[in-house]
């Protein structure tokens, strides 16, 4: 059985490569763990947002059922053209707060122009950044649907 004989310089080089590999592996593991934590935080914020929206919707629908209305708004759908999920979640929450009072109202009693004026060209601030909402179209039925384009900055002229 042959023995491996290393000089002091070769042993130092092997130890240096081992420590370098250990550092690179640790850094990669930390980056991956950070990504997993970020994904979990986004999922948690999304679930809290949905929970708050559903609690509000249930309360309004129960009130509406007690008053025995005909066709009522049962939910709100907000579709944004933003790729950043953090920004999309925060903007959706802000928009939902603006229109949340419409849940439980009769569809026939809603004024589309009034709803449009609530959203269209409104400037919302998220993390001290202004974002301008441009309502593309609005669908009013049992589910109130907003399709909104988002632009960074403020709009100067109302179209």
Order of alpha helices (4+ residues) and beta strands (2+ residues): alpha-beta-alpha-alpha-beta-beta-beta
